Amino acid sequence: KFEKNGYYFNDIIRPLIWGNDNIRTHYKQNIFVASSRPILRNVEETPIIDLLHPDMLQAKMTEVMNGEFGVRFAANSLKNSLTLALKNRFKKLNA
């Protein structure tokens, strides 16, 4: 999607902070740089980390084990996602 809109996905920060315990997990998982030009000469030089951070996996497993995630939560999340998707679709149709 980025390249279609003239941007490059540069995964240059996560490899530097992935194992740093002083940085919150959601930053380690989700941070990247979008730019109008590739930051490195060859975009292929930047490997994209396509993994779930181990700390995030542990947090989700703890939620499951504590009963914080169940069918009701999943159904509610699905409902919210579908509602948002439909709103966005109708916005595009009416634009």
C-alpha positions in Angstrom: 0.0 0.0 0.0 2.8 2.4 0.8 4.4 2.2 -2.6 1.1 2.6 -4.4 0.8 6.0 -2.7 4.4 7.0 -3.3 5.9 6.0 0.0 8.4 3.5 1.1 8.2 1.3 4.2 11.6 1.5 6.0 12.0 -1.0 8.8 15.2 0.6 10.1 14.3 1.2 13.8 12.9 -2.2 14.9 16.1 -4.2 14.3 17.9 -1.7 16.6 15.3 -1.8 19.5 13.8 -5.3 19.2 15.7 -6.7 22.2 15.8 -3.6 24.4 13.9 -4.2 27.6 13.7 -0.4 28.3 11.4 0.2 25.4 7.7 -0.7 25.5 6.7 -3.7 23.5 4.1 -2.0 21.3 6.8 0.4 20.1 9.2 -2.5 19.4 6.5 -4.3 17.5 5.0 -1.4 15.5 7.5 1.3 14.8 8.8 2.0 11.3 9.6 5.0 9.0 7.5 5.9 6.0 9.3 8.2 3.5 8.8 9.5 0.0 12.2 8.0 -0.9 13.9 4.9 0.3 16.2 5.7 3.2 18.8 3.0 2.1 20.1 2.8 -1.4 18.4 -0.5 -1.8 15.1 -1.1 0.0 15.9 -4.8 0.0 18.8 -4.1 2.4 16.2 -3.4 5.1 14.7 -6.7 6.3 11.2 -6.3 7.5 10.6 -8.0 10.9 7.4 -10.0 10.2 7.0 -11.5 13.7 5.0 -11.1 16.8 7.3 -9.7 19.5 7.9 -12.4 22.2 6.8 -10.0 24.9 3.5 -9.3 23.1 2.9 -13.0 22.6 3.5 -13.5 26.4 1.0 -10.7 27.3 -1.7 -12.2 25.0 -1.1 -15.7 26.4 -1.5 -14.3 29.9 -4.8 -12.7 28.9 -6.0 -16.0 27.5 -4.9 -17.9 30.6 -6.6 -15.4 32.9 -9.9 -15.6 31.0 -9.6 -12.0 29.7 -10.0 -13.0 26.1 -13.0 -15.1 25.1 -15.8 -15.6 22.6 -17.6 -12.5 23.8 -14.5 -10.3 23.5 -13.8 -11.7 20.0 -17.4 -11.2 18.8 -17.4 -7.6 20.1 -14.0 -7.0 18.3 -15.4 -8.5 15.1 -18.5 -6.3 15.3 -16.5 -3.2 15.8 -14.1 -4.0 12.9 -17.0 -4.7 10.6 -18.8 -1.5 11.6 -15.6 0.5 10.9 -15.0 -1.2 7.6 -18.6 -0.6 6.4 -18.4 3.1 7.4 -15.2 3.5 5.5 -16.7 1.7 2.4 -19.7 4.0 2.4 -17.6 7.1 2.8 -15.6 6.1 -0.3 -18.8 5.4 -2.3 -20.3 8.7 -1.3 -17.1 10.7 -2.1 
